[in-house]
Amino acid sequence: MAPDSGTALPPRAREGSGWSWRFRRLTLREAGLLLEAQCWLLLCQYLRYRRPVGQLLRPATSRATSRPLDRRQFDTITGVVWALTRAARYGVFRPKCLVRSMALERMLRRHGFEGGEIHIGVRLEEGDLKAHAWVEWDGRILGDDPRHVRTFVPATDLRLVEL
């Protein structure tokens, strides 16, 4: 949303300090979701530091069947993903993909959307093994670019090779 173009002040002066100007334009619901997302990110970052790696995730449960979403459910999921993405990008720290995924899965569950699964994939890039984590809910990739996710092989599909 562009500020009122009728004022004589330069755009930066009208906007204030950038992020604070944008924050003031948020609805109460959006601000609440952003605050909640930042709290989940901080909690998941703490869990990542405090727990051994093998205890961060739990085994996947049975996959939920595909179901149509009504408008309210779609808006809720969209709002949660938006808030978590913005809090990760502009919040108090820049979390890695695993922390973002842990927070998104927990935030979705808190808003009544059980069945979100954290997936971890790997790829070989210039001789280095790269890993990435993302959330899928009902077969949909949430909070991440599906084109980027498809460049990773899901860890459940890995097989040991004999040397």
C-alpha positions in Angstrom: 0.0 0.0 0.0 1.4 3.3 -1.0 1.3 6.2 1.4 -0.8 9.2 0.6 0.8 10.8 -2.5 -0.6 14.2 -1.8 1.9 15.0 0.9 5.0 17.0 0.2 7.4 14.9 2.3 9.8 12.5 0.6 8.6 8.8 0.7 11.1 7.8 3.5 9.9 10.6 5.7 6.3 9.6 5.3 7.1 6.0 6.0 9.0 6.6 9.2 11.6 3.9 9.8 10.4 1.4 7.2 9.3 -1.6 9.2 7.6 0.5 11.9 5.5 2.2 9.3 4.5 -1.1 7.9 3.8 -2.5 11.3 1.4 0.3 12.1 -0.6 -0.6 9.0 -1.3 -4.1 10.1 -4.6 -5.3 11.4 -4.9 -6.4 15.0 -5.2 -10.0 13.8 -2.1 -9.7 11.6 -0.1 -8.1 14.4 -1.2 -10.9 16.8 -0.1 -13.6 14.3 3.3 -11.9 13.8 3.8 -11.8 17.5 2.8 -15.4 17.9 5.0 -16.5 15.0 8.0 -14.7 16.6 7.4 -16.5 19.9 7.2 -19.9 18.1 10.4 -19.1 16.3 12.2 -18.2 19.5 10.9 -21.3 21.3 11.9 -23.6 18.4 15.4 -22.0 18.2 15.7 -22.7 22.0 14.6 -26.3 21.5 17.1 -26.7 18.7 19.9 -25.5 21.0 18.8 -27.5 24.0 17.8 -30.9 22.6 20.0 -33.4 20.9 19.4 -33.5 17.1 17.8 -36.9 17.2 15.1 -35.6 19.6 14.0 -32.6 17.7 11.5 -34.3 15.4 9.0 -37.1 16.0 8.2 -39.9 13.6 5.6 -38.9 11.0 2.1 -40.0 11.7 -0.3 -41.4 9.2 -0.9 -38.9 6.4 -4.1 -37.0 6.4 -6.5 -37.5 3.5 -7.0 -34.6 1.1 -9.9 -32.5 2.1 -11.3 -29.3 0.7 -10.8 -26.1 2.7 -13.5 -23.6 3.3 -12.7 -19.9 3.0 -12.1 -19.4 6.8 -9.7 -22.4 7.0 -7.8 -21.2 3.9 -7.5 -17.7 5.3 -6.2 -19.1 8.6 -3.5 -21.2 7.0 -2.6 -18.4 4.7 -2.3 -16.0 7.7 -0.2 -18.4 9.7 2.2 -19.0 6.8 2.4 -15.2 6.1 3.1 -14.4 9.7 5.8 -17.0 10.2 7.5 -16.1 6.9 7.5 -12.4 7.8 8.7 -13.0 11.4 11.5 -15.2 10.1 12.6 -12.6 7.5 12.2 -9.4 9.6 12.1 -10.6 13.2 14.7 -10.5 15.9 16.8 -13.3 14.3 17.0 -15.2 11.0 16.2 -18.8 11.7 17.4 -21.7 9.6 14.9 -23.9 7.7 14.6 -26.5 10.4 13.6 -24.0 13.1 11.2 -22.3 10.6 9.6 -25.7 9.8 9.3 -26.7 13.5 7.6 -23.4 14.3 5.3 -23.5 11.3 4.2 -27.1 12.1 3.5 -26.2 15.8 1.7 -23.0 14.9 -0.5 -24.8 12.4 -1.3 -27.4 15.1 -2.2 -24.6 17.5 -4.7 -23.2 15.0 -6.4 -26.6 14.6 -4.6 -28.0 11.5 -3.2 -31.3 12.6 -1.3 -33.5 10.2 1.5 -31.0 9.2 4.7 -32.9 8.6 8.2 -31.7 8.6 10.2 -33.2 5.7 13.9 -33.2 5.4 15.6 -33.5 2.0 19.2 -33.6 0.8 21.1 -32.8 -2.4 24.7 -32.9 -3.6 25.9 -29.4 -4.5 29.5 -29.0 -5.8 30.6 -32.0 -3.7 28.9 -30.8 -0.5 25.8 -32.5 0.9 23.1 -29.8 1.5 20.0 -30.4 3.6 16.7 -28.5 3.7 13.6 -28.8 5.9 10.0 -27.9 4.9 6.4 -28.4 6.0 3.8 -30.3 4.1 0.2 -30.2 5.1 -2.3 -32.3 3.2 0.1 -32.7 0.4 0.8 -29.0 0.1 4.2 -27.4 0.7 3.7 -24.5 3.0 6.0 -21.5 3.7 8.5 -22.5 1.0 8.9 -22.4 -2.7 7.9 -25.8 -4.2 10.5 -25.4 -7.0 13.2 -25.1 -4.4 11.9 -28.0 -2.4 11.8 -30.3 -5.5 15.6 -29.9 -5.8 16.0 -32.0 -2.7 15.6 -35.7 -2.3 13.4 -36.5 0.7 15.4 -38.3 3.3 12.9 -41.1 3.5 13.8 -42.0 0.0 17.5 -42.4 0.7 19.1 -45.9 0.3 22.5 -47.1 1.5 24.8 -48.2 -1.3 27.4 -50.9 -1.0 30.9 -49.7 -1.6 
